[in-house]
Structure formats: structure tokens, C-alpha cells
Amino acid sequence: MKAFCRDCFRAFDAPPPRCPTCGSPRIAAHPELDRLTIAHMDCDAFYASVEKRDRPELRDRPVIVGGGKRGVVTTCCYIARISGVRSAMPMFKALKLCPEAVVIKPDFTKYRAESKRILGLAADLTPLIQPLSLDEAWLDLSGTERLHGAPPALTLARLQARIEAETGLTVSIGLAPNKFLAKIASDLDKPRGFSVIGAEAAAFLAPRPVRILPGVGPAMVATLEKAGFRTVGDLARADRKVLADRWGAHGLRLSELAHGRDTRSVNPNEARKAISAETTFNDDLSRLGDLEDRLAPLCERVARQARTAGVAGRVVTLKLRATDFRIVTRRRTLPVATQTAHTLFKVGRELLAREATGQPWRLIGVGIADLVDAAEAGADFFAEDERRALASERSVDALRDRFGPGAVTSGRLLRARGTYREE
């Protein structure tokens, strides 16, 4: 099989311009189509698509999911993207580009439920699923041909159609020999895309800018370009020793990626690296007490997510964004891993006190990193405070699960909720 119809799934030895069975022009074709097994599945404009599905009157409207005028764009639909709106863009800039957009506050409870539903459908095909976030995951379908009676490519196309039929949401799929290339492929033909990268990977990557490589952020892009490496091809042609001497193991990793090589396996048990939450204020804040009021509910949200995921963090991180959009981050390593809002807030407010010196801030965030299994949280002999806090917060979790999220709260949270909106 070198090609198949993505609508009726008829297979071909050579790709026709249209399917002779159903007339569809959506033909997937590649010389290695029947051999590749690693896929990256990415939901199309996930949060915005969920909102449009639930509110059909918004189908033909530009939709932005995010905070208020001082917040940022969490995601947006493809109609809004035509106007230049992008994720992480300041909301005031997004609304200037697309003033007719409908802005919707994120509903992560709903998005998590839909994510679980989609991953559940994928789990019917393979146990080797590694989520990256709520809206994307890697899948390994090696050895599933006999089970499903079809090559992985055809099985994935059927999954794509099933997700759309059963959830009303669409996904794009990238198929390749490894995780890096699969993720690149999934972004080539959105929405409802199905793209393949195989042996042609090095030639495909060569003209692309270095920023497409994982682990290459804006600072690294500037460093690489200053050193004469503007494209992936520049890195591929470079001597590995030169890259290693300059950037160590990261330089060797860049060389491998530039050649389209990635030895990482799809690992369902790979630990999540961090959990965080943040909020942008309607008005700049400088007083420590006001900032603490915004910090407290974020600590509760992060801690609840950690307990739900069965993990705890050894490192607490604080994030602040100034009025000029400069970001300040502070972190502290804990003697005992935590999954409680009590410890998060205690450490977070200490870090915050050093920065709350009168300067106005527009955003605050908190998180935990260096995650471990929850069994390690509070296991130390000297962690009695953590154990007591954990028992108390688990009791609150149970009450909120039974009677609703507002069943138990605190004076600080009530005060905070009366004066700001979380994003």
C-alpha cells in the first residue's frame, strides 16, 4: 500500500488524483506509508473547537479562548488566525487585529474531559500513548498490523475519522519513523491533516529555520544564528565535534535532529515535567497583600492537579510579568516533595516577598517541577506539617467532589475571587 483514501479508506498501489470509489480528493500517499509506525496526534485549535462545537452559532465567527483585555490568547480558531491572531499573544493586540472576535474564558474542566475521551479512543488501538498536553500525544503502533488488519497509517486514518464522528472535534496526524519527525509532520496540513515524513527527512528539514528544532528557543536561535547556523541544513553540515565543543551534549543532540534522527521511544510512563497555573490582572498590582491574594487560588489549583495526577514536586517556581512584559522567575528546592497548597503558598509567598518592593506587576504564576511519585510526598520523618496539610486538603477534595467546587473555601480565596478573574 502506497496510498489510500482518507474518506473511504480504499488502498492503492499508486495514488490517484481522486478516489475512484467515493470521489474524494483526500488521498494520503508516501513510499513508506505501509511501514511507518510512530505518530503524533494534535487536536485542531482544541479549546476553540470545543467551544464552537458546544455553541453552533459561533461556527463561522472568529473565536479566541483566553483572558480579559489584559490577558493573553490561550488558543484561537482558524478564522481568527487568518487575521494574524496567535497563541500567547497579548489580548489587546489580538483584539486590535480581530476586533470582531468572540472571547471566551477557558473551561479546563471541559477540555480535560474531552482530552480524556479522545485519548480513550486512541487507547483502543495501542497502549503506547505518550501525552504531551491536553491536546496532543505521540502514539506507537508497532506490531498492531495483525490486530487491526491494516498498516498503522490506515488504522490512524480510521481513528481520525472516528474521533470526528464521536466527539465533533478534529485532529491532525503526523506519521514518521520517530517522535521528532512525527511532531513536525502533524503541523504541515492543519486542520484535519494527515502528513508523512520518511527517508526524505534530511532534505525536508535542510531549508527550515533552526527554531523548528525542539529545545531551540529564542535565546538559542540568536546564539546559533550568531555562530552562522541559520537553517537546519547548516547544522547538519557542521562537524559534530565543533557542535559538541561549543554546546556539549545539546550540540550533539542538535546534530542528530538536523539529520532527522531521534532515538526516543514513545513512553506512556514518562513523567510530566511540571505543573503550573497563572493569572493576568485586570489592573497592575504592587502591594504584597494583593499579590498574595492572587497567588493563593493558583496554589490550590496546582496542588489539586498534582494530587489528581498522583505526583508531587521537589521544586516550587514563582513567575511574575512586569508591565513591560519582562518575566521574572524564582525557584526553591524543597527538602520534601509537595502536593499541597499549604506548602506551595508558604514557599511562594516567601519568594514573592523578595520581589514585591513596590514595582507594579501584570501577571503572577506558580508551579511545581522536578516531579516524583506521590508516595514520596511527605514520606520524610521531619515532614509532619506536609502530612497534616495533605490529609486536610484531601478531605477538602472529597467534599468538593461530592458537593461542588464552592463547597469549601477560605476567606482569602473569597476575597481574591471578588476582585479578579483567573485565566
VENZI-V165740 format. One record per backbone hydrogen bond with DSSP energy under -1.0 kcal/mol. NH is the residue of the N-H (numbers start at 1). CO is the residue of the C=O. E is the energy in kcal/mol with one decimal. If there is no record, write none. Layout:
NH&CO&E ; NH&CO&E
//
This chain:
2&12&-2.1 ; 3&12&-1.6 ; 4&28&-2.0 ; 5&10&-2.3 ; 6&26&-2.9 ; 9&5&-1.5 ; 12&3&-3.2 ; 19&24&-2.8 ; 23&19&-2.1 ; 27&25&-1.8 ; 28&4&-2.6 ; 30&2&-2.2 ; 33&30&-1.8 ; 35&32&-2.3 ; 36&32&-1.7 ; 38&176&-1.5 ; 39&139&-2.9 ; 40&174&-2.3 ; 41&137&-3.0 ; 42&172&-2.8 ; 43&135&-3.1 ; 44&170&-2.3 ; 49&45&-3.0 ; 50&46&-2.4 ; 51&47&-2.1 ; 52&48&-2.3 ; 53&49&-2.3 ; 54&50&-2.0 ; 55&51&-1.2 ; 58&55&-2.8 ; 59&56&-1.9 ; 61&58&-2.0 ; 64&102&-2.8 ; 65&75&-2.8 ; 66&104&-2.0 ; 67&72&-1.4 ; 71&68&-1.9 ; 73&89&-2.5 ; 74&65&-2.4 ; 75&65&-1.8 ; 77&63&-2.4 ; 81&77&-1.6 ; 82&78&-1.2 ; 84&81&-1.6 ; 85&80&-1.6 ; 88&73&-3.6 ; 89&86&-1.5 ; 91&71&-3.3 ; 94&90&-2.1 ; 95&91&-2.7 ; 96&92&-1.2 ; 97&93&-1.9 ; 98&94&-2.3 ; 101&98&-1.9 ; 102&62&-2.9 ; 104&64&-2.8 ; 111&107&-2.0 ; 112&108&-2.8 ; 113&109&-1.6 ; 114&110&-2.1 ; 115&111&-2.5 ; 116&112&-2.4 ; 117&113&-1.8 ; 118&114&-2.4 ; 119&115&-2.7 ; 120&116&-1.7 ; 121&117&-1.4 ; 122&118&-1.9 ; 123&119&-2.1 ; 125&122&-2.0 ; 126&122&-1.3 ; 129&127&-1.7 ; 130&138&-2.5 ; 132&136&-2.6 ; 133&136&-1.5 ; 137&41&-2.1 ; 138&130&-2.3 ; 139&39&-2.7 ; 140&128&-2.0 ; 141&37&-2.4 ; 144&141&-1.7 ; 148&144&-2.4 ; 149&145&-1.5 ; 150&145&-1.0 ; 155&151&-2.0 ; 156&152&-2.7 ; 157&153&-1.8 ; 158&154&-2.0 ; 159&155&-1.9 ; 160&156&-2.5 ; 161&157&-1.9 ; 162&158&-2.4 ; 163&159&-2.8 ; 164&160&-1.7 ; 165&161&-2.2 ; 166&162&-2.7 ; 167&163&-2.3 ; 168&164&-1.3 ; 172&42&-2.9 ; 173&193&-2.4 ; 174&40&-2.3 ; 175&195&-2.6 ; 176&38&-2.6 ; 182&178&-2.0 ; 183&179&-2.2 ; 184&180&-1.8 ; 185&181&-2.6 ; 186&182&-2.0 ; 187&184&-1.1 ; 188&185&-1.9 ; 195&173&-2.4 ; 197&175&-2.2 ; 201&198&-1.7 ; 204&200&-2.5 ; 205&201&-2.8 ; 206&202&-1.9 ; 208&205&-2.0 ; 210&230&-1.7 ; 212&209&-1.8 ; 213&210&-1.8 ; 216&213&-1.6 ; 221&217&-2.8 ; 222&218&-2.2 ; 223&219&-2.0 ; 224&220&-3.0 ; 225&221&-2.9 ; 226&222&-2.1 ; 227&223&-1.4 ; 228&225&-1.3 ; 229&224&-2.9 ; 232&208&-2.8 ; 233&206&-2.5 ; 235&231&-1.3 ; 236&232&-2.3 ; 237&233&-2.0 ; 243&239&-1.9 ; 244&240&-2.7 ; 245&241&-2.9 ; 246&242&-1.6 ; 247&243&-2.9 ; 248&244&-2.1 ; 250&247&-1.1 ; 252&248&-1.5 ; 253&249&-2.3 ; 254&250&-2.3 ; 255&251&-1.8 ; 256&252&-2.1 ; 257&253&-2.5 ; 258&254&-2.4 ; 259&255&-1.0 ; 260&257&-2.1 ; 261&256&-2.7 ; 270&267&-1.6 ; 275&368&-2.2 ; 277&366&-2.2 ; 279&364&-2.5 ; 281&362&-2.5 ; 285&361&-2.6 ; 291&287&-2.2 ; 292&288&-2.7 ; 293&289&-1.9 ; 294&290&-1.2 ; 295&291&-1.8 ; 296&292&-2.3 ; 299&295&-2.1 ; 300&296&-1.8 ; 301&297&-2.2 ; 302&298&-2.6 ; 303&299&-2.4 ; 304&300&-2.4 ; 305&301&-2.2 ; 306&302&-2.3 ; 307&303&-2.5 ; 308&304&-2.4 ; 309&305&-2.2 ; 311&306&-2.4 ; 312&372&-2.2 ; 313&338&-3.0 ; 314&369&-1.2 ; 314&370&-1.2 ; 315&369&-1.9 ; 316&332&-2.6 ; 317&367&-2.8 ; 318&330&-3.4 ; 319&365&-2.7 ; 320&328&-2.7 ; 321&363&-1.8 ; 322&326&-3.1 ; 325&322&-1.9 ; 328&320&-3.3 ; 330&318&-2.4 ; 332&316&-2.2 ; 334&314&-3.7 ; 338&313&-2.7 ; 344&340&-2.0 ; 345&341&-3.0 ; 346&342&-2.0 ; 347&343&-2.6 ; 348&344&-2.9 ; 349&345&-2.6 ; 350&346&-1.1 ; 351&347&-2.2 ; 352&348&-2.4 ; 353&349&-2.3 ; 355&352&-1.4 ; 356&352&-2.1 ; 357&355&-2.2 ; 361&285&-2.6 ; 362&321&-3.0 ; 363&321&-1.1 ; 364&279&-2.2 ; 365&319&-2.5 ; 366&277&-2.5 ; 367&317&-2.0 ; 368&275&-2.6 ; 369&315&-2.3 ; 372&312&-2.8 ; 374&310&-2.3 ; 376&373&-2.1 ; 377&374&-1.7 ; 379&376&-1.3 ; 383&380&-1.8 ; 387&383&-2.2 ; 388&384&-2.5 ; 389&385&-2.4 ; 390&386&-2.5 ; 391&387&-2.3 ; 392&388&-2.2 ; 393&389&-2.7 ; 394&390&-2.2 ; 395&391&-1.5 ; 396&392&-1.9 ; 397&393&-2.4 ; 398&394&-2.0 ; 399&395&-1.9 ; 400&396&-2.6 ; 401&397&-2.6 ; 402&398&-1.6 ; 403&399&-3.1 ; 404&400&-2.1 ; 407&404&-1.8 ; 414&410&-2.5 ; 415&411&-2.3 ; 416&412&-2.5 ; 417&413&-2.9 ; 418&414&-1.2 ; 419&416&-1.6 ; 420&416&-1.0
//
